[in-house]
Structure formats: C-alpha cells, structure tokens
Amino acid sequence: MSRYGILAAAALTAGCVGTGVEESVLPERVDYACKGNRVLRVARAPDGRHAQVNLDGKPITLARAQSAAQEKFTDGAYALYLDGERAMLERDGRVLFGPCVTGPLPKAERYRE
C-alpha cells in the first residue's frame, strides 16, 4: 500500500472512532449535601433500575423512569432526580431536598450512536 493509501486508511479509521460524551459515573451509594444543611443519602441498585432514599428513618424505594435528567426515579408520589453531582427529591411536585450536591464523581466517556 502506498504512503497515501496508508494515510487515507488512517483518516477513515480516525473518523469512525469519534469522541464520546463525558458523563459522571454514579456509584451505588452517594451522600448529597442539600440546602438547609440536610443530607440526602441515595442507594442505587447495581443494575440502576431502582434507588432508595431514607426519609425520617423510613426507606423509600423508587423505580427508574424516563427523564431528560441523567437519572430519574419515582413511585408516583416521590421523584428523585440525579444528574451527576447534583440531586433533588420531590414529593407531589414539592421539593423536599434540593438543591443538593456531592463531591466530584468519576467521569467516563459514553459514545452516542
């Protein structure tokens, strides 16, 4: 293969790889510091289908739902929004915990198709 053929092949290959979108990797357990010096403790299932929060010592399990946020979990009354280092918990549309933040989370590239 000629030098130009090698360069052309390299250019085509490089074009196929592309750059991914960097997103936060949410660990299974995260403590968020919220407005009013409150702490929102979130435990996510390993498969990401459920999350659990504790309110007044009572565990509330929420199922994953479609959302523009990185992750949303709900049971119809409560809604938990997780977007990287930010979180918010609502009940019937009223904010219970928020705005909430946590320290830097690890990042990973996610490739869009």
N, C-alpha and C positions, 0 to 999 in steps of 0.2 A: 504494500500500500504506500502511496506517495505521501510526502510530508503534508500536502494539502488535504489528502484523504483522512489522515490521522487527525488533523486539526478540525475538520468538518465533523468527524465522528465524535470528537471530544465536545464540540459545541452542542451537538444534538443531545448527547448524554447529559450534559450540564443543564440544558433546558428542561429535561424531563424530571430532574431531581427537585428543583424549585425550593423555595423557602417556606417553612411551615409557620403557623401562628403560635406564638408562645403563650401558654396558659399556665395558671397556677395549678399545682398538684395538691388536691385537698386530701390530707391524711384522714384516717378513720376517726380520729378524735382531735378536736380543736376547741380551745377556750378563747372566746372573743370578749374583749373589754368593751362595754357599752356605755352609752350616755347615762349619767347618774351613778357612776362607779358601780355598775352592775356587771355581772359576768354571765355570759350565755355559753353553756357547755353543750357542745354538739358531738354526738357519736354517730358516725355513718356506718352502715353495713358494708362489709368488704366488696359486695357486688354493686354498691351505690344505689340500690333500689329503695332503701329506707334510711331515715335518720331519726335520732331520738334526742329530745331535749328534756330537761327536768324543770318543772315549774312547781315551786313550793314542795319539793320532795317527791312529786308525782311524775313518773316517766310518761312522756307522750311520744308515741311512735307515729311518724309521718311517712307517707309514700311519695316516691318521686313523681313529678308531674312535668309536663311541657312548659317551658318558660324561655323568655329572652335572657334571663339571668343564667349564669353558668350552671347553677343547680337550683331547683325549687322542689320543696317537699310540702305536702298538705294532707289534711284529713277532712277537709271541708270547712272546718272552723278555724284551725290554725294553719298558717302558711309561713314556712321558713325559706328565706332566700339566701343563698350562698354564692358570692361572686368573688372568688379569690380570697383576698384578705378582709373582705367586707361581708357582713351578715346583718339580717334583720328578721325579727319574728313578729308576726301579726296574729291577732285573733279577731275574726269577723271584720277585717279591714282596718282595725285599730292597732297601731304599733305598740307592742309590749316591750320589746328590746330593740334598740336601734337609735342612731346608727351604731354599729359595732365593728371593731377592727381587731385583727390579730397581727402578730409579728410577721416578718417576711416568710412566705411559704416557698418551697422549692418550685421551680418552673420546668416545663417540658414543652417541646415543640409538638404541635398537633397539625397534621397535614390535612388540608381540605381537598376534597375531590372535585 
